[in-house]
Amino acid sequence: MASVGGTESSAGKRATQSPAIAEQLMEEVCGRENCKQALKRVKANKGSAGVDGMTVQQLPEYLKQHWPVIREQLLSGTYVPQPVRRVEIPKPDGGVRKLGIPTVLDRFIQQAVMQVLQGKWDRTFSDHSYGFRPGRSAHQAVVQAQQYIAEGYRWWWTWTWRNSSTGLITTN
């Protein structure tokens, strides 16, 4: 969906990707430097073990032993993530917040994929987009909206779209 003024990038208009591009992206995902950075981020984020019980501290050794097989599965499209561990966290009002905790390995793979995709796609997003972007927050969006109101603007909109080729959902 293009916005008024034609601010959508040409990259955002492409409907499909060729298999060669997908293979290239997965090669980047599995690249040594990208994986080192992903491991560093997962270790920094800490977090609980998933259904397999593996901890963040155990992941580096696991990857040393199993990375060639995991890499081949990722490149061939046969990797299957593990189920998430379901946890309920009590809310102050008496309700519960339901969480799904992926395995540490799946968090590592998600991080590696996110780093590559974010590097390719984030620069194509509007400067006015705040949802799920690095260095941006809901608080910043509210501050910007307040500034627009102070400047006399009275109308704004948001939209959500699903990219049929990637399945990604984006809100602007």
N, C-alpha and C positions, 0 to 999 in steps of 0.2 A: 504494500500500500504506500504510495508516494504521498508525501505531505505537500501542502501548498508551497509554491516557490521552488519545487523540484530539488529539495535538499537530499533526497535519497541518493546514495552513491551507486555507481554502476555495479560494484561488487554486490550490493544488496538486491539488485534487480535480477541477477542470474538465477535461473530456476533450477538448474541441475549442475552437477559436477561430473566430470568424466571419471571412469575408474582409475585412470593414471593419476589424476589429481588426488583422489582418495588414497591411493597407495603412497603417494609422496607425503601426504599429511600423516599417515600412520608411521612412515619411516621417521618423520620428524618427531612424532610422539615417542617413538622408541629410541631416539637418539641419546647418546651417552650424556651429553650436557643437560638436555631437557630432563632426563630421568634423575640425574644428580640433583637438579634444582627441585624436582617434584618430591624426592625423598627428603630433602632438607625442609621443605614446607610441611610435609606430613609429620616429620619429627617435631618441628616447632609447634604445630597445632595440637600435638599430643592426642588425647582422645581415648575412648574406651575400645576394647576389643570387640570384634563382630562375632558372628555365630561360630567362627572357627576357633575363637579364643586367642588368636595371635595378637601380641602387643606391638606397639610401635617400636619398642626396643628389639624385638625379634625380627622385624622386617628386613633390615640390611642383610643378615645372615641368610634368611630365606631367599632373598633375591639373588644372592651369590650362588646358591645351589640350584635355583629353579628358573632364573631369568631366560636362558635360551629357549625353554619350552614355552614360557609365558609370552615371550617376544614373538615366537612363531605363531602362536594362537592369535595374538593381536594382529599380526600382519596378514594372516589368512582369514581373519574374520570369524574364527571359531572360539574365541575366548568367551566364556560364560561367567558373568559375575555371580557371586554367592548371594543367597538370600540375606536380607538385612535382619539384624536383631531388633526386635520390638521392645521398647521400654516406655513406661509411663512415668512422667515426672509430675508430682503434685503441684497444683497452682495455689497461690495464696487464697483464692476465693473458694477453694474446696474442689474444684474440677481437676482434671489431669491433662497434661500436654503429652500427646503421643509422639514418640521419636522413633525413627528407623536408623539404626547404626550399621553402616556398611563395614565390611571387613577392612582391615588396615591395607591389605593388598589392593582391594577395589578403590579405596581412597587414594592410594598412590597412583593408580591408573587414571582415575578421574582427574587428579591434579595434573598429570602429564598431558592429558587430552586438553584440559582447560587452558593450560599455558600456551599450547600451540594455537588453539582456536581463538583465544583472546588476542594473541599477537596478530593474527590475521584479520579479525573482524572488528575489534573495538575501535580502531581508527576510522571505520566506515560509519560509526554511529553519530547521530546528531550531538552537537555540544549541549543540547538541551535535554538529553536523555540521562537519567540518574539511576535507573534500576539495574542492580546487580553489576555495577561497573567498578573497576579498581579506582580507588581514590575518590569515590562518590558515595553519597549516603542519602537516605530519606530526609535527614535533617537539612542537608544542603538544598534538596529540592524544595522543602518548605520555605527556607530562607529566600530562595530565588523567587518563589511564588509571591511571598510577601513583598519583595522588591518590585515585582511587576504590578502588584496592587497599588503600592505607593506611587508608582509612575503613572497610574491612571488606567491601566489595563483592567478589563472586567471579565473577559472571556478567555478560557484556555480549554484544552481538551487532552485526553489521553486515549491511546488505543493499544490493543493487544492483537498480535498476529502470530500465526503459526507458519513457519517455513515448511512447505510440503516436501522439500528435498532432504531437510535435516531433522524435521520434527521439533526444532527449537521454538520455544514460545518467547516472544519479546514484547515488553510493554514500554511504550514511549509516552 
